[in-house]
């Protein structure tokens, strides 16, 4: 496994390595660079595997150094990363330097065959929040320890999902509920698109495979949606690739919750 260094991170998400906060914030704002947390996690065996930064609207390029970002960390010593087939537990962290976000930590899962990464829903592992004002190194250590304790529970749930076979009607019901939660009841969705196999590894009928198929199709976009416009008229469109950090986490947690309720 190759872990990202700060130079590589800066190329993808420049806000991560910024040592200053947005000039729009008041003088009482306590700034904690994300690099401080990267250093703490690194010294405790966790390396950065992936980074993402929120998009910036045209004309707001000055906000780029302070935008919200997400980092995924994996245990470098494999003392925690108990492999679940092709899946590894991770720590997912979000932060910003513009005052719009505190440090938030979630447990995630990374599949070798999937570039998206998953985020575990709060009912399994409550996301842990650290405000910049109350930042202490010991709190990061507590999060690492909490992750260590919780990971076996997550591993067990994935194994149960792998072992739960679903009929075609159950798969359809799962995709339908996921579509309703994501797009609302007013849009008509061909849920068969959500169940389309994009990767050979996801062609099974077990819950874990179905979960991953729906997740892949939701995040990658291209799903046809039809919206009633009144007077018998409809608007047909295709969903876009999900690039928003918050939306990515929201979709992942929604799908995890639906899956968890079935085991």
Backbone as CSV, one residue per row, in Angstrom:
resi,resn,N_x,N_y,N_z,CA_x,CA_y,CA_z,C_x,C_y,C_z
1,UNK,0.841,-1.190,0.000,0.000,0.000,0.000,0.883,1.249,0.000
2,UNK,0.592,2.197,-0.887,1.329,3.451,-0.959,0.555,4.542,-0.243
3,UNK,1.212,5.214,0.671,0.580,6.292,1.427,1.025,7.643,0.872
4,UNK,0.152,8.631,0.953,0.424,9.943,0.386,1.259,10.798,1.325
5,UNK,2.261,11.481,0.783,3.018,12.443,1.580,2.410,13.830,1.376
6,UNK,2.918,14.814,2.077,2.323,16.155,2.030,2.408,16.785,0.642
7,UNK,3.485,16.529,-0.080,3.606,17.083,-1.429,2.532,16.523,-2.348
8,UNK,2.283,15.228,-2.235,1.247,14.604,-3.058,-0.137,15.090,-2.660
9,UNK,-0.349,15.247,-1.353,-1.632,15.752,-0.858,-1.891,17.156,-1.375
10,UNK,-0.848,17.999,-1.372,-0.983,19.391,-1.808,-1.413,19.501,-3.265
11,UNK,-0.987,18.551,-4.094,-1.350,18.570,-5.504,-2.837,18.307,-5.703
12,UNK,-3.416,17.514,-4.814,-4.823,17.123,-4.945,-5.739,18.059,-4.167
13,UNK,-5.343,18.391,-2.954,-6.184,19.196,-2.055,-5.313,20.224,-1.339
14,UNK,-5.035,21.362,-1.968,-4.131,22.365,-1.385,-4.583,22.915,-0.036
15,UNK,-5.894,22.877,0.228,-6.370,23.417,1.510,-5.890,22.588,2.693
16,UNK,-5.567,21.309,2.452,-5.143,20.423,3.541,-3.856,20.918,4.184
17,UNK,-2.928,21.408,3.380,-1.615,21.777,3.919,-1.519,23.249,4.288
18,UNK,-2.600,23.998,4.094,-2.583,25.420,4.431,-2.398,25.615,5.936
19,UNK,-1.481,26.476,6.304,-1.190,26.722,7.719,-1.940,27.924,8.271
20,UNK,-2.759,28.559,7.440,-3.490,29.754,7.865,-4.987,29.580,7.645
21,UNK,-5.778,30.301,8.423,-7.228,30.254,8.232,-7.669,31.401,7.324
22,UNK,-8.909,31.355,6.909,-9.449,32.371,6.020,-9.371,33.752,6.678
23,UNK,-8.967,34.775,5.933,-8.899,36.133,6.494,-10.268,36.688,6.853
24,UNK,-11.332,36.021,6.403,-12.683,36.469,6.712,-13.085,36.137,8.150
25,UNK,-12.322,35.262,8.802,-12.646,34.865,10.172,-12.109,35.887,11.164
26,UNK,-12.762,35.955,12.321,-12.361,36.926,13.344,-11.069,36.497,14.033
27,UNK,-10.513,37.406,14.772,-9.256,37.146,15.472,-9.385,36.150,16.598
28,UNK,-10.609,35.874,17.060,-10.781,34.942,18.172,-10.855,33.487,17.687
29,UNK,-10.894,33.305,16.367,-10.947,31.954,15.809,-9.622,31.245,16.070
30,UNK,-9.700,30.055,16.619,-8.493,29.274,16.884,-8.243,28.341,15.717
31,UNK,-7.144,28.560,15.040,-6.835,27.778,13.842,-5.953,26.585,14.177
32,UNK,-6.401,25.406,13.778,-5.608,24.185,13.919,-5.411,23.603,12.522
33,UNK,-4.207,23.656,11.975,-3.965,23.117,10.635,-4.263,21.617,10.580
34,UNK,-4.816,21.186,9.477,-5.076,19.765,9.284,-3.786,18.955,9.350
35,UNK,-2.685,19.578,8.948,-1.398,18.871,8.977,-1.014,18.446,10.393
36,UNK,-1.478,19.173,11.412,-1.207,18.769,12.800,-1.832,17.406,13.090
37,UNK,-3.061,17.193,12.583,-3.754,15.931,12.806,-3.110,14.816,11.985
38,UNK,-2.706,15.142,10.760,-2.000,14.157,9.937,-0.752,13.673,10.657
39,UNK,-0.045,14.604,11.290,1.190,14.260,12.011,0.890,13.357,13.205
40,UNK,-0.165,13.683,13.947,-0.520,12.880,15.126,-0.918,11.468,14.710
41,UNK,-1.774,11.373,13.704,-2.205,10.062,13.234,-1.031,9.275,12.650
42,UNK,-0.145,9.974,11.944,1.015,9.304,11.363,1.925,8.706,12.414
43,UNK,2.135,9.427,13.507,2.988,8.939,14.592,2.347,7.776,15.339
44,UNK,1.047,7.609,15.130,0.343,6.493,15.768,-0.034,5.396,14.769
45,UNK,0.645,5.410,13.618,0.509,4.295,12.692,-0.543,4.421,11.614
46,UNK,-1.087,5.634,11.394,-2.135,5.809,10.395,-1.646,6.721,9.281
47,UNK,-1.658,6.215,8.032,-1.211,6.989,6.879,-2.364,7.405,5.989
48,UNK,-2.169,8.500,5.258,-3.201,9.023,4.359,-3.224,8.204,3.073
49,UNK,-4.406,7.714,2.708,-4.550,6.917,1.479,-5.283,7.683,0.377
50,UNK,-6.098,8.656,0.755,-6.866,9.393,-0.249,-7.279,10.745,0.313
51,UNK,-7.314,11.770,-0.539,-7.764,13.098,-0.129,-8.736,13.637,-1.169
52,UNK,-9.607,14.521,-0.721,-10.594,15.139,-1.593,-10.863,16.539,-1.074
53,UNK,-11.023,17.495,-1.978,-11.330,18.869,-1.590,-12.602,19.327,-2.287
54,UNK,-13.423,20.101,-1.572,-14.669,20.607,-2.143,-14.385,21.504,-3.342
55,UNK,-15.299,21.468,-4.312,-15.162,22.320,-5.487,-15.383,23.782,-5.118
56,UNK,-14.837,24.664,-5.913,-14.992,26.104,-5.711,-15.695,26.706,-6.915
57,UNK,-16.712,27.512,-6.669,-17.434,28.131,-7.762,-16.561,29.166,-8.466
58,UNK,-16.843,29.335,-9.748,-16.095,30.308,-10.539,-16.270,31.698,-9.940
59,UNK,-15.166,32.397,-9.768,-15.199,33.725,-9.162,-14.840,33.713,-7.696
60,UNK,-14.806,32.482,-7.094,-14.461,32.358,-5.670,-13.141,31.616,-5.477
61,UNK,-12.257,31.744,-6.457,-10.993,31.015,-6.397,-10.170,31.349,-5.171
62,UNK,-10.409,32.522,-4.590,-9.674,32.934,-3.391,-9.980,32.063,-2.189
63,UNK,-11.065,31.279,-2.267,-11.442,30.404,-1.151,-10.759,29.043,-1.211
64,UNK,-10.095,28.746,-2.325,-9.506,27.418,-2.518,-8.591,26.997,-1.358
65,UNK,-7.724,27.867,-0.831,-6.816,27.425,0.237,-7.507,27.081,1.552
66,UNK,-8.812,27.368,1.664,-9.493,27.197,2.947,-10.678,26.229,2.874
67,UNK,-10.919,25.642,1.698,-12.114,24.844,1.475,-12.131,23.558,2.304
68,UNK,-13.348,23.020,2.451,-13.527,21.768,3.179,-12.810,20.640,2.451
69,UNK,-12.220,19.736,3.227,-11.494,18.615,2.645,-11.753,17.344,3.450
70,UNK,-11.522,16.219,2.788,-11.714,14.918,3.422,-10.466,14.074,3.209
71,UNK,-10.027,13.401,4.254,-8.876,12.507,4.170,-9.262,11.140,4.700
72,UNK,-8.693,10.113,4.078,-8.898,8.745,4.534,-7.559,8.196,5.009
73,UNK,-7.562,7.591,6.209,-6.353,7.046,6.823,-6.495,5.537,7.001
74,UNK,-5.410,4.818,6.734,-5.397,3.383,6.980,-4.233,3.039,7.893
75,UNK,-4.440,2.027,8.732,-3.389,1.617,9.659,-2.209,1.028,8.899
76,UNK,-1.029,1.623,9.067,0.147,1.223,8.293,0.780,-0.063,8.787
77,UNK,0.489,-0.422,10.024,1.102,-1.620,10.594,0.200,-2.842,10.515
78,UNK,-1.010,-2.643,9.955,-1.979,-3.730,9.813,-2.360,-4.371,11.145
79,UNK,-2.181,-3.633,12.253,-2.600,-4.170,13.545,-4.106,-4.001,13.734
80,UNK,-4.698,-3.086,12.952,-6.137,-2.845,13.053,-6.841,-3.233,11.764
81,UNK,-6.187,-3.039,10.631,-6.817,-3.275,9.334,-7.020,-4.756,9.072
82,UNK,-7.972,-5.330,9.747,-8.311,-6.736,9.539,-9.046,-6.856,8.207
83,UNK,-8.456,-7.562,7.294,-9.009,-7.651,5.947,-10.321,-8.420,5.940
84,UNK,-11.299,-7.839,5.250,-12.588,-8.497,5.047,-12.662,-8.783,3.559
85,UNK,-12.083,-9.897,3.134,-12.000,-10.142,1.707,-11.050,-9.135,1.087
86,UNK,-11.622,-8.175,0.341,-10.802,-7.138,-0.282,-11.044,-5.772,0.364
87,UNK,-11.483,-5.767,1.620,-11.928,-4.539,2.278,-11.122,-4.248,3.544
88,UNK,-10.777,-2.974,3.736,-9.989,-2.570,4.890,-10.669,-1.425,5.647
89,UNK,-10.697,-1.478,6.984,-11.235,-0.370,7.774,-10.327,0.850,7.691
90,UNK,-10.927,2.031,7.736,-10.171,3.276,7.688,-10.783,4.303,8.634
91,UNK,-10.007,5.349,8.926,-10.524,6.528,9.615,-10.747,7.597,8.552
92,UNK,-11.935,8.185,8.533,-12.268,9.243,7.576,-12.401,10.552,8.347
93,UNK,-11.683,11.574,7.912,-11.707,12.864,8.609,-12.074,13.987,7.650
94,UNK,-12.916,14.914,8.120,-13.213,16.119,7.348,-12.868,17.346,8.187
95,UNK,-12.510,18.427,7.514,-12.148,19.676,8.194,-12.166,20.793,7.148
96,UNK,-12.101,22.024,7.619,-11.952,23.167,6.716,-11.170,24.250,7.452
97,UNK,-10.708,25.224,6.689,-9.978,26.357,7.277,-10.719,27.670,7.057
98,UNK,-12.035,27.544,6.782,-12.841,28.750,6.586,-13.915,28.903,7.657
99,UNK,-13.825,28.093,8.710,-14.762,28.204,9.822,-16.072,27.488,9.615
100,UNK,-16.254,26.799,8.486,-17.531,26.133,8.199,-17.595,24.710,8.734
101,UNK,-16.456,24.170,9.183,-16.444,22.786,9.646,-15.418,22.582,10.740
102,UNK,-15.812,21.801,11.737,-14.869,21.366,12.762,-14.216,20.080,12.264
103,UNK,-13.298,19.532,13.058,-12.760,18.216,12.736,-13.844,17.177,13.002
104,UNK,-14.164,16.367,12.000,-15.126,15.282,12.188,-14.482,13.982,11.736
105,UNK,-14.680,12.938,12.537,-14.072,11.644,12.256,-15.157,10.583,12.126
106,UNK,-14.982,9.705,11.145,-15.906,8.607,10.913,-15.079,7.349,10.664
107,UNK,-15.709,6.202,10.833,-15.064,4.964,10.411,-15.488,4.698,8.971
108,UNK,-14.520,4.338,8.128,-14.816,4.046,6.737,-14.320,2.665,6.365
109,UNK,-14.665,2.228,5.162,-14.188,0.961,4.615,-13.671,1.219,3.211
110,UNK,-12.558,0.605,2.868,-12.007,0.744,1.527,-11.900,-0.620,0.865
111,UNK,-12.479,-0.735,-0.327,-12.386,-1.974,-1.109,-11.333,-1.796,-2.183
112,UNK,-10.504,-2.805,-2.361,-9.443,-2.735,-3.356,-9.995,-2.569,-4.766
113,UNK,-11.212,-3.062,-5.006,-11.787,-2.983,-6.351,-12.640,-1.739,-6.537
114,UNK,-12.709,-0.889,-5.528,-13.598,0.279,-5.562,-12.822,1.534,-5.197
115,UNK,-12.935,2.563,-6.009,-12.210,3.804,-5.732,-13.011,4.769,-4.872
116,UNK,-14.285,4.444,-4.597,-15.147,5.376,-3.874,-14.861,5.419,-2.379
117,UNK,-14.728,4.246,-1.757,-14.625,4.205,-0.312,-16.001,4.333,0.314
118,UNK,-16.209,3.689,1.453,-17.484,3.722,2.145,-17.315,4.444,3.471
119,UNK,-18.412,4.954,3.995,-18.415,5.584,5.307,-19.521,4.934,6.136
120,UNK,-19.174,4.548,7.368,-20.114,3.818,8.218,-21.119,4.772,8.859
121,UNK,-22.379,4.327,8.924,-23.439,5.151,9.491,-23.267,5.345,10.990
122,UNK,-23.809,6.433,11.495,-23.639,6.816,12.892,-24.184,5.805,13.883
123,UNK,-25.198,5.028,13.487,-25.782,4.101,14.442,-24.799,2.988,14.800
124,UNK,-23.819,2.765,13.937,-22.784,1.786,14.244,-21.603,2.443,14.939
125,UNK,-21.204,3.601,14.442,-20.039,4.292,14.991,-20.324,5.779,14.931
126,UNK,-20.642,6.375,16.064,-20.977,7.789,16.095,-19.796,8.607,15.591
127,UNK,-20.063,9.542,14.666,-18.963,10.369,14.197,-18.508,11.256,15.347
128,UNK,-17.218,11.394,15.492,-16.622,12.139,16.590,-16.199,13.514,16.104
129,UNK,-16.572,14.532,16.855,-16.356,15.911,16.442,-15.435,16.612,17.422
130,UNK,-14.460,17.351,16.892,-13.550,18.130,17.729,-13.526,19.557,17.203
131,UNK,-13.982,20.498,18.008,-13.932,21.902,17.622,-12.498,22.415,17.680
132,UNK,-12.183,23.333,16.809,-10.824,23.898,16.810,-10.497,24.520,18.169
133,UNK,-11.482,25.156,18.764,-11.253,25.846,20.033,-10.876,24.883,21.146
134,UNK,-11.441,23.671,21.102,-11.175,22.710,22.166,-10.196,21.624,21.754
135,UNK,-9.402,21.908,20.730,-8.506,20.890,20.191,-7.402,20.516,21.183
136,UNK,-7.248,19.211,21.364,-6.145,18.683,22.178,-5.648,17.407,21.529
137,UNK,-4.345,17.191,21.569,-3.743,16.004,20.975,-4.356,14.733,21.564
138,UNK,-4.655,14.761,22.858,-5.190,13.567,23.525,-6.520,13.134,22.929
139,UNK,-7.293,14.095,22.385,-8.588,13.754,21.797,-8.410,12.951,20.512
140,UNK,-7.359,13.241,19.766,-7.077,12.468,18.564,-6.682,11.047,18.953
141,UNK,-5.883,10.930,20.005,-5.485,9.604,20.488,-6.713,8.818,20.925
142,UNK,-7.659,9.491,21.573,-8.898,8.830,21.996,-9.674,8.293,20.797
143,UNK,-9.676,9.069,19.706,-10.378,8.642,18.500,-9.726,7.404,17.905
144,UNK,-8.406,7.376,17.890,-7.679,6.200,17.394,-8.037,4.973,18.232
145,UNK,-8.048,5.143,19.543,-8.387,4.024,20.435,-9.828,3.569,20.236
146,UNK,-10.727,4.542,20.043,-12.136,4.213,19.827,-12.301,3.422,18.530
147,UNK,-11.564,3.821,17.514,-11.612,3.103,16.242,-11.157,1.660,16.413
148,UNK,-10.072,1.494,17.156,-9.528,0.159,17.394,-10.570,-0.749,18.034
149,UNK,-11.323,-0.195,18.967,-12.328,-0.977,19.684,-13.521,-1.305,18.783
150,UNK,-13.896,-0.348,17.930,-15.118,-0.492,17.134,-14.953,-1.334,15.869
151,UNK,-13.735,-1.378,15.333,-13.526,-2.042,14.056,-14.015,-3.493,14.026
152,UNK,-13.752,-4.318,15.048,-14.257,-5.698,14.996,-15.770,-5.781,14.805
153,UNK,-16.505,-4.831,15.373,-17.956,-4.800,15.208,-18.323,-4.528,13.747
154,UNK,-17.594,-3.598,13.137,-17.830,-3.280,11.726,-17.510,-4.487,10.854
155,UNK,-16.389,-5.153,11.135,-15.988,-6.337,10.390,-17.084,-7.403,10.472
156,UNK,-17.626,-7.589,11.672,-18.682,-8.582,11.857,-19.917,-8.273,11.042
157,UNK,-20.274,-6.998,10.942,-21.457,-6.613,10.172,-21.243,-6.843,8.682
158,UNK,-20.037,-6.538,8.195,-19.749,-6.779,6.777,-19.834,-8.272,6.472
159,UNK,-19.308,-9.085,7.370,-19.358,-10.533,7.160,-20.796,-11.032,7.120
160,UNK,-21.663,-10.446,7.955,-23.080,-10.823,7.927,-23.725,-10.406,6.610
161,UNK,-23.351,-9.214,6.104,-23.891,-8.766,4.821,-23.449,-9.698,3.702
162,UNK,-22.191,-10.137,3.765,-21.680,-11.064,2.756,-22.432,-12.395,2.776
163,UNK,-22.892,-12.779,3.963,-23.556,-14.064,4.118,-25.054,-14.033,3.903
164,UNK,-25.620,-12.847,3.666,-27.070,-12.731,3.491,-27.423,-12.690,2.007
165,UNK,-28.002,-13.764,1.494,-28.442,-13.811,0.107,-29.781,-13.087,-0.039
166,UNK,-29.942,-12.361,-1.133,-31.162,-11.594,-1.367,-31.843,-12.060,-2.653
167,UNK,-33.157,-12.205,-2.593,-33.913,-12.531,-3.789,-33.949,-11.300,-4.697
168,UNK,-34.374,-11.467,-5.927,-34.451,-10.338,-6.855,-35.419,-9.269,-6.344
169,UNK,-36.524,-9.712,-5.746,-37.501,-8.754,-5.219,-36.937,-7.990,-4.026
170,UNK,-36.145,-8.652,-3.194,-35.510,-7.978,-2.061,-34.480,-6.963,-2.542
171,UNK,-33.748,-7.316,-3.587,-32.781,-6.377,-4.156,-33.506,-5.148,-4.711
172,UNK,-34.622,-5.385,-5.377,-35.424,-4.294,-5.950,-35.949,-3.383,-4.839
173,UNK,-36.440,-3.986,-3.761,-36.956,-3.192,-2.634,-35.845,-2.348,-2.007
174,UNK,-34.662,-2.932,-1.879,-33.520,-2.206,-1.306,-33.170,-1.000,-2.176
175,UNK,-33.069,-1.215,-3.484,-32.716,-0.136,-4.401,-33.808,0.934,-4.445
176,UNK,-35.074,0.502,-4.339,-36.192,1.450,-4.348,-36.139,2.358,-3.127
177,UNK,-35.907,1.765,-1.960,-35.826,2.574,-0.736,-34.628,3.513,-0.786
178,UNK,-33.517,3.036,-1.317,-32.334,3.887,-1.443,-32.613,5.063,-2.374
179,UNK,-33.307,4.799,-3.481,-33.633,5.853,-4.442,-34.557,6.897,-3.817
180,UNK,-35.556,6.429,-3.059,-36.484,7.355,-2.401,-35.759,8.224,-1.394
181,UNK,-34.874,7.628,-0.611,-34.115,8.396,0.381,-33.202,9.422,-0.277
182,UNK,-32.705,9.094,-1.454,-31.742,9.985,-2.100,-32.399,11.064,-2.950
183,UNK,-33.429,10.691,-3.715,-34.031,11.637,-4.650,-35.416,12.122,-4.239
184,UNK,-36.023,11.483,-3.239,-37.359,11.875,-2.835,-38.423,11.083,-3.575
185,UNK,-39.671,11.244,-3.153,-40.762,10.456,-3.708,-41.317,11.026,-5.009
186,UNK,-40.965,12.283,-5.332,-41.554,12.912,-6.517,-40.854,12.513,-7.807
187,UNK,-39.661,11.929,-7.713,-38.936,11.524,-8.913,-39.152,10.042,-9.195
188,UNK,-39.267,9.717,-10.455,-39.392,8.323,-10.874,-38.012,7.826,-11.302
189,UNK,-37.602,6.709,-10.721,-36.269,6.164,-10.973,-36.400,4.728,-11.464
190,UNK,-35.656,4.387,-12.486,-35.555,2.987,-12.910,-34.514,2.341,-11.998
191,UNK,-34.988,1.702,-10.941,-34.062,1.182,-9.938,-33.173,0.073,-10.494
192,UNK,-33.559,-0.489,-11.644,-32.689,-1.498,-12.258,-31.326,-0.911,-12.601
193,UNK,-31.304,0.400,-12.862,-30.030,1.067,-13.126,-29.132,1.055,-11.893
194,UNK,-29.759,1.182,-10.717,-28.983,1.170,-9.480,-28.415,-0.217,-9.203
195,UNK,-29.060,-1.237,-9.738,-28.621,-2.617,-9.500,-27.689,-3.129,-10.607
196,UNK,-27.409,-2.272,-11.587,-26.538,-2.670,-12.686,-25.133,-2.990,-12.173
197,UNK,-24.578,-4.077,-12.646,-23.231,-4.488,-12.230,-22.197,-3.733,-13.060
198,UNK,-21.385,-2.914,-12.406,-20.304,-2.194,-13.084,-18.970,-2.924,-12.904
199,UNK,-18.870,-3.684,-11.826,-17.630,-4.411,-11.527,-17.944,-5.887,-11.369
200,UNK,-17.106,-6.726,-11.931,-17.298,-8.162,-11.852,-17.433,-8.623,-10.408
201,UNK,-16.664,-7.996,-9.508,-16.646,-8.404,-8.098,-17.986,-8.161,-7.398
202,UNK,-18.868,-7.355,-8.001,-20.148,-7.020,-7.370,-21.334,-7.772,-7.976
203,UNK,-21.086,-8.826,-8.718,-22.177,-9.476,-9.439,-22.995,-10.442,-8.587
204,UNK,-22.617,-10.650,-7.333,-23.327,-11.589,-6.483,-24.690,-11.085,-6.028
205,UNK,-25.461,-11.968,-5.397,-26.785,-11.613,-4.887,-26.794,-11.417,-3.372
206,UNK,-25.627,-11.440,-2.758,-25.560,-11.183,-1.319,-25.723,-9.691,-1.058
207,UNK,-26.117,-9.353,0.159,-26.393,-7.961,0.538,-25.180,-7.061,0.329
208,UNK,-23.988,-7.563,0.625,-22.777,-6.759,0.478,-22.556,-6.372,-0.984
209,UNK,-22.792,-7.296,-1.889,-22.632,-7.006,-3.317,-23.685,-6.012,-3.788
210,UNK,-24.927,-6.198,-3.330,-26.014,-5.293,-3.706,-25.735,-3.893,-3.173
211,UNK,-25.308,-3.812,-1.925,-24.929,-2.534,-1.310,-23.914,-1.812,-2.191
212,UNK,-22.868,-2.535,-2.584,-21.787,-1.918,-3.354,-22.224,-1.529,-4.760
213,UNK,-23.124,-2.301,-5.371,-23.627,-1.937,-6.697,-24.421,-0.631,-6.636
214,UNK,-25.310,-0.538,-5.667,-26.133,0.659,-5.540,-25.256,1.865,-5.208
215,UNK,-24.285,1.672,-4.324,-23.391,2.772,-3.956,-22.610,3.270,-5.157
216,UNK,-22.058,2.352,-5.929,-21.262,2.708,-7.107,-22.098,3.496,-8.114
217,UNK,-23.327,3.035,-8.372,-24.174,3.701,-9.359,-24.679,5.057,-8.882
218,UNK,-24.909,5.190,-7.585,-25.329,6.487,-7.057,-24.201,7.507,-7.127
219,UNK,-23.007,7.101,-6.725,-21.887,8.039,-6.672,-21.355,8.390,-8.059
220,UNK,-21.382,7.436,-8.969,-20.836,7.674,-10.308,-21.790,8.451,-11.208
221,UNK,-23.078,8.494,-10.842,-24.041,9.249,-11.634,-24.503,8.501,-12.871
222,UNK,-25.295,9.192,-13.686,-25.800,8.602,-14.918,-27.145,7.927,-14.777
223,UNK,-27.732,7.953,-13.576,-29.039,7.331,-13.349,-30.131,8.254,-13.891
224,UNK,-31.012,7.707,-14.714,-32.094,8.494,-15.307,-33.162,8.789,-14.259
225,UNK,-33.513,10.053,-14.114,-34.584,10.461,-13.201,-35.653,11.195,-14.013
226,UNK,-36.912,10.939,-13.685,-38.029,11.590,-14.380,-38.863,12.328,-13.340
227,UNK,-39.035,13.634,-13.550,-39.750,14.488,-12.600,-41.035,15.014,-13.221
228,UNK,-42.206,14.748,-12.598,-43.475,15.287,-13.105,-43.464,16.815,-13.034
229,UNK,-43.904,17.474,-14.126,-43.942,18.937,-14.173,-45.366,19.477,-14.256
230,UNK,-46.353,18.602,-14.136,-47.738,19.037,-14.226,-48.259,19.030,-15.653
231,UNK,-49.584,18.953,-15.770,-50.248,18.940,-17.075,-49.720,17.823,-17.966
232,UNK,-49.388,16.703,-17.315,-48.932,15.554,-18.073,-47.531,15.664,-18.630
233,UNK,-46.787,16.670,-18.211,-45.427,16.866,-18.705,-44.405,16.327,-17.691
234,UNK,-43.267,15.917,-18.211,-42.210,15.365,-17.371,-40.850,15.918,-17.808
235,UNK,-39.942,15.979,-16.832,-38.569,16.370,-17.163,-37.656,15.173,-16.943
236,UNK,-36.932,14.823,-17.972,-36.032,13.674,-17.908,-34.597,14.170,-17.797
237,UNK,-33.867,13.638,-16.845,-32.479,14.047,-16.670,-31.663,12.875,-16.133
238,UNK,-30.353,13.053,-16.052,-29.466,12.033,-15.503,-28.753,12.590,-14.286
239,UNK,-28.617,11.744,-13.279,-27.933,12.189,-12.064,-26.462,12.445,-12.365
240,UNK,-25.883,13.382,-11.622,-24.487,13.742,-11.816,-23.579,12.960,-10.871
241,UNK,-22.332,12.921,-11.239,-21.337,12.335,-10.341,-21.349,13.121,-9.031
242,UNK,-21.365,12.422,-7.908,-21.373,13.098,-6.607,-19.947,13.486,-6.231
243,UNK,-19.692,14.792,-6.228,-18.371,15.313,-5.886,-18.351,15.982,-4.517
244,UNK,-19.529,16.336,-4.022,-19.623,16.992,-2.718,-19.210,16.041,-1.601
245,UNK,-18.352,16.517,-0.713,-17.909,15.707,0.421,-19.090,15.346,1.309
246,UNK,-19.913,16.332,1.641,-21.055,16.092,2.532,-22.051,15.122,1.910
247,UNK,-22.329,15.281,0.610,-23.285,14.398,-0.066,-22.732,12.988,-0.156
248,UNK,-21.446,12.861,-0.402,-20.801,11.552,-0.456,-20.985,10.806,0.860
249,UNK,-20.703,11.485,1.948,-20.849,10.868,3.270,-22.308,10.550,3.563
250,UNK,-23.213,11.472,3.180,-24.647,11.263,3.414,-25.152,10.016,2.702
251,UNK,-24.791,9.857,1.427,-25.238,8.699,0.647,-24.678,7.412,1.235
252,UNK,-23.389,7.423,1.569,-22.765,6.242,2.141,-23.437,5.804,3.437
253,UNK,-23.722,6.764,4.299,-24.321,6.435,5.593,-25.759,5.966,5.438
254,UNK,-26.463,6.556,4.487,-27.833,6.123,4.225,-27.860,4.665,3.774
255,UNK,-26.970,4.314,2.851,-26.924,2.940,2.348,-26.475,1.956,3.415
256,UNK,-25.536,2.381,4.247,-25.092,1.499,5.343,-26.245,1.231,6.310
257,UNK,-26.999,2.267,6.629,-28.133,2.105,7.552,-29.174,1.143,6.983
258,UNK,-29.494,1.285,5.696,-30.453,0.380,5.058,-29.943,-1.072,5.123
259,UNK,-28.663,-1.243,4.864,-28.083,-2.594,4.866,-28.040,-3.168,6.279
260,UNK,-27.665,-2.330,7.221,-27.554,-2.781,8.602,-28.900,-3.232,9.151
261,UNK,-29.957,-2.593,8.699,-31.302,-2.955,9.162,-31.762,-4.316,8.642
262,UNK,-31.037,-4.853,7.666,-31.435,-6.133,7.063,-30.656,-7.326,7.608
263,UNK,-29.749,-7.066,8.539,-28.953,-8.194,9.078,-29.269,-8.416,10.553
